Amino acid sequence: MKKRLTYIDVINIIAIYAVLMLHSSQYWTPKTGTISNGIIQSIFIPAVYLFFMNSGAMLINYLDKYDTKTFFSNVLKEL
């Protein structure tokens, strides 16, 4: 059984929320203006980096868990 890492889940939750904020801030109307959209985008832009770092953290020492063939077969199952 795999050990669940709570901090990874928390980072994923934060990153998902930040991506939602990024996408919703791209909706522009004259009432909302571009300044507020720019502020929202600058605050939540690290979401992309959080996803990359989380993916890398989950792949560290994957060879201790299984071989490369099994790893790629699991990746293909997820797609």
Number of C-alpha atoms within 10 A of each C-alpha: 3 5 5 8 9 9 10 15 12 11 16 17 12 16 21 16 13 21 19 13 18 20 10 13 18 13 11 12 8 6 6 11 11 15 9 12 17 13 11 17 19 11 12 18 15 13 21 13 11 17 17 10 14 16 13 10 12 11 12 10 9 12 11 7 12 10 10 11 9 12 15 11 10 11 10 9 8 7 5
